[in-house]
Amino acid sequence: MAVSPDTVDESRELAVEEDLTFRLVSDPDRKFIKRFGVDDPANETAWPSVVVTHDTWLVFRHISESYDKRASVDRMKQAVSGVGRPDATPATQPKRDTRRQAKIGSVAPR
């Protein structure tokens, strides 16, 4: 799933134009974006970012100042490699972000 600060119509147009195979959620008020700490209020948009959660656990977050500098796929795979496995070690288990736990847990899918 991806979250965009664009309107529903703009997000729909982008999804069709780019033939996206995943859900693109419109968040023009940036409420969801703010909950994950990737809001760029000066420009009324979101910082280019990748956020991975598992239940209410923040597993991985990468924030960039430029859309062309993203986290590598290998880095994301490494971050999520042990999530949910009963034999995972503490180093591979997600860390609970206590500052955002309640906010992340309160986000309800529509």
C-alpha positions in Angstrom: 0.0 0.0 0.0 1.2 3.5 -0.7 -0.2 6.7 0.8 -0.3 10.0 -1.2 -1.2 13.5 -0.2 -3.0 13.8 -3.5 -6.8 13.9 -3.9 -8.7 10.8 -4.6 -9.1 11.7 -8.3 -5.3 12.5 -8.6 -4.4 9.2 -6.9 -6.8 7.3 -9.1 -5.3 8.9 -12.2 -1.8 8.1 -11.1 -2.6 4.5 -10.3 -4.1 4.0 -13.8 -1.3 5.9 -15.5 1.4 4.0 -13.8 -0.5 0.6 -13.8 0.0 0.2 -10.1 -0.5 -3.3 -8.7 -0.9 -2.1 -5.1 -3.4 0.1 -3.3 -2.8 3.8 -3.4 -4.5 5.6 -0.6 -5.4 9.3 -0.9 -4.6 11.4 2.2 -5.0 15.1 1.2 -5.3 16.2 4.8 -2.1 14.3 5.6 -3.6 12.7 8.8 -2.1 9.3 8.1 1.1 10.8 6.9 1.5 12.8 10.1 0.9 9.7 12.2 4.0 8.1 10.7 6.1 11.2 11.1 6.8 11.8 7.4 4.8 15.1 7.0 6.6 18.0 5.3 4.4 20.9 6.5 6.5 23.6 4.8 5.6 22.2 1.4 2.2 20.7 2.4 3.2 17.2 1.3 4.9 14.1 2.6 8.7 13.4 2.7 9.6 10.7 0.3 9.6 7.7 2.6 9.1 4.0 3.3 7.3 2.9 6.4 6.8 -0.8 7.3 4.7 -1.9 10.2 3.6 -5.2 11.6 0.5 -5.0 13.8 1.3 -1.9 15.9 5.1 -2.4 15.6 7.2 0.0 13.6 9.5 -2.3 11.7 11.3 0.1 9.4 11.2 3.7 8.5 13.3 5.5 5.9 12.8 9.2 5.2 14.6 11.1 2.4 14.9 14.7 1.4 14.6 13.7 -2.3 12.2 11.5 -4.1 15.1 9.9 -6.1 17.0 8.7 -2.9 15.0 5.8 -1.5 15.9 2.9 0.7 17.3 0.0 -1.2 15.2 -3.1 -1.6 18.0 -5.1 0.2 17.8 -2.8 3.2 14.0 -3.2 3.4 14.3 -7.0 3.1 16.8 -7.1 5.8 14.6 -5.0 8.1 11.6 -7.3 7.7 13.4 -10.7 7.3 12.5 -12.0 10.8 9.2 -10.3 11.4 6.5 -12.7 12.6 8.7 -15.8 12.7 8.5 -17.6 16.1 12.2 -18.5 15.8 13.4 -14.9 15.1 16.0 -13.5 17.4 15.6 -10.2 19.3 17.8 -8.5 16.7 15.4 -9.5 13.9 12.2 -8.7 15.8 10.6 -5.3 15.2 11.1 -2.6 17.8 8.0 -1.1 19.3 8.1 2.7 18.7 6.6 3.8 22.0 6.4 7.4 20.9 4.0 6.4 18.1 2.5 3.2 19.4 -0.9 4.5 20.2 -1.1 6.6 17.0 0.0 3.7 14.8 -2.4 1.3 16.6 -5.3 3.8 16.1 -5.1 3.8 12.3 -8.0 1.8 11.0 -8.0 0.5 7.5 -11.0 1.5 5.4 
